[in-house]
């Protein structure tokens, strides 16, 4: 009897990686999924706290895909290792701070390491030629295979017929004729294949699954680096960039103001790490101070918080200012008028 071959599939939670894994299952390959957590994932986190996202599924899409396919999923924390990819991308950034080519190479390299350590035979991804401007071009696909160390152990089932045969195909583990030759950004073939498999309710790939592809998020990260004078970050830094209204009225401090109840509740978890402000005379947001703020700065921050409260049109709003150690005091301030908040304050 022939040995059943084993593939590790990079599972992002989107349709393409789901279909790639399914094509392998159809050929009798034992498939297990792998998902790398970088801290920049879009799904789940903001969907759980933003009102506008309340109708979106509150789930980890990679886990959902694995359940639909009936495969095991390994979720691996790569937050620390991934920092070098974000800060020093060898191949540069995309339109924003997305190091897509370096990122893909990193993910495949980590999957290759896992493959060898766990006795698997090859790697599967859901890449399609021409679908992403950096990492999924015909010219860059060989770069990922080479720099990751995976070489011809990397199989891309959705566009394999447009690429040279890989080791699994040459060895007869995988039938090349049953693979696909997709290219470009048109997703109708994937949608049709999903319907054929009876798959629905899958995640829509609107701009990818990474906050670094988002223009506004990237602007906040750039501002963070500029304010610190160096490119570094911790997990709490990049999580807070996903939440609230960010304003930098002075170069040495920034204020993060909750935009709705869910964000206020989320920011509550950081009250022991940052000076925080909230309105006590009116309904209003919770805000955090990131950076060193003196008394004049706190007065200004309090007036900003008052502006975004229900007392924005009143002569005075009472603000509670609390230190991370729990000590607090109140301050009565006049809310800033919109005309007194320059656009350049908004990060």
C-alpha positions, -999 to 999 in steps of 0.1 A, spaced: 0 0 0 12 35 -8 19 59 20 -6 87 24 12 120 19 7 149 42 5 186 34 4 216 57 -18 243 43 -15 280 52 -50 289 63 -58 326 64 -96 322 68 -104 334 33 -119 315 4 -87 309 -16 -68 290 12 -100 271 19 -103 259 -17 -66 251 -20 -68 228 10 -100 212 -3 -84 204 -36 -58 185 -17 -83 166 4 -100 156 -29 -68 139 -39 -65 119 -8 -38 140 8 -38 143 46 -41 180 52 -36 200 84 -38 238 85 -14 264 100 -23 300 109 3 325 122 -9 352 146 10 385 141 -12 409 160 -23 427 128 -52 405 120 -85 423 110 -110 397 119 -127 392 153 -112 419 173 -128 450 159 -159 430 148 -166 424 185 -165 460 197 -177 482 168 -214 488 163 -210 490 125 -196 455 125 -222 440 148 -237 419 119 -204 403 110 -196 369 124 -178 370 157 -154 342 149 -119 332 140 -123 326 103 -92 303 102 -108 280 128 -141 282 110 -125 271 77 -107 242 95 -140 231 110 -157 233 76 -130 212 60 -127 188 89 -90 193 94 -68 201 123 -56 237 126 -24 248 144 -24 285 154 11 298 161 21 330 178 48 348 158 43 383 172 80 388 183 95 372 152 72 391 129 84 425 142 115 424 120 93 418 89 73 449 97 101 471 107 128 460 82 112 445 51 138 434 27 115 439 -3 99 471 11 63 481 17 32 481 -5 9 510 -8 8 514 30 30 496 56 22 462 43 54 441 38 35 416 16 64 399 -1 85 396 30 54 385 49 46 357 25 82 345 25 81 345 63 49 326 65 61 299 41 94 297 58 77 291 92 54 265 75 85 248 60 101 246 94 69 231 109 66 207 79 101 193 85 97 191 123 64 172 120 71 148 92 49 164 65 57 163 28 48 196 13 32 230 18 0 243 2 -11 280 -2 -41 296 -17 -21 320 -39 -33 330 -74 -11 347 -99 -19 383 -103 -43 386 -74 -20 406 -51 2 434 -65 33 425 -44 34 389 -33 13 372 -60 30 382 -92 44 356 -116 79 372 -110 77 371 -72 63 337 -67 97 321 -73 112 346 -48 89 333 -20 97 297 -28 134 303 -29 138 327 1 115 306 23 136 275 17 106 256 6 116 255 -31 95 230 -50 79 216 -19 56 247 -21 24 239 -41 -2 265 -52 -32 244 -63 -53 273 -76 -27 284 -102 -4 253 -104 -11 247 -141 5 281 -149 36 273 -129 64 247 -132 56 213 -117 64 210 -81 79 180 -62 46 166 -51 34 166 -87 66 151 -101 65 124 -75 29 115 -84 15 124 -50 -7 150 -66 -24 148 -100 -14 180 -118 -44 176 -142 -68 181 -112 -52 213 -102 -63 247 -115 -48 275 -137 -64 306 -122 -49 341 -126 -59 377 -121 -82 395 -96 -115 381 -110 -129 359 -82 -158 344 -101 -140 310 -107 -134 307 -69 -170 316 -62 -182 290 -87 -160 263 -71 -172 272 -37 -208 267 -48 -198 234 -64 -185 223 -30 -215 237 -12 -194 262 7 -210 295 18 -207 322 44 -169 324 39 -149 355 47 -148 381 20 -112 392 11 -118 430 11 -83 443 12 -68 413 28 -69 402 64 -42 425 77 -45 460 92 -12 470 76 -29 472 42 -52 499 57 -42 535 49 -56 549 82 -41 522 104 -7 526 87 -8 564 92 -13 557 130 16 533 131 39 558 112 28 585 138 37 561 166 72 555 152 78 592 145 67 602 181 91 576 196 120 584 172 124 548 163 105 519 146 94 497 174 61 485 189 46 461 214 14 441 211 -6 467 232 6 495 209 -7 478 177 -40 467 194 -47 502 205 -41 516 170 -72 496 160 -95 513 184 -108 548 190 -103 583 176 -65 592 177 -55 629 180 -20 643 185 -24 679 197 12 681 208 42 662 195 49 646 229 15 631 236 -15 616 219 -51 611 231 -71 580 222 -109 587 225 -135 559 225 -160 564 197 -188 542 211 -197 520 241 -178 490 228 -146 509 224 -150 526 258 -153 491 274 -122 480 255 -102 510 266 -112 503 302 -87 474 301 -58 499 297 -67 523 326 -39 508 348 -13 516 320 -22 551 309 -35 583 324 -72 583 315 -100 608 313 -138 605 313 -168 628 316 -187 626 349 -212 654 344 -225 641 311 -224 609 291 -192 607 271 -162 587 261 -132 572 279 -99 585 267 -63 575 272 -32 597 272 -2 581 254 30 600 261 41 626 287 15 652 294 19 682 318 -9 701 334 -15 723 304 -16 693 282 -42 676 305 -63 707 304 -63 706 266 -70 668 266 -99 673 290 -114 700 266 -111 675 237 -129 648 257 -156 672 266 -161 680 229 -169 644 222 -193 641 251 -231 649 254 -220 682 270 -203 695 239 -226 725 237 -224 734 275 -203 760 291 -187 735 314 -182 698 315 -167 679 345 -139 655 336 -123 629 358 -86 625 353 -72 592 367 -36 581 371 -26 545 364 -23 539 402 -60 548 406 -55 583 421 -80 607 405 -93 643 405 -119 662 386 -116 692 363 -143 716 350 -135 727 314 -152 743 285 -154 720 255 -133 728 225 -152 740 195 -148 722 162 -131 752 147 -104 750 175 -94 714 165 -71 715 135 -74 687 110 -37 680 115 -43 668 150 -62 638 137 -38 609 132 
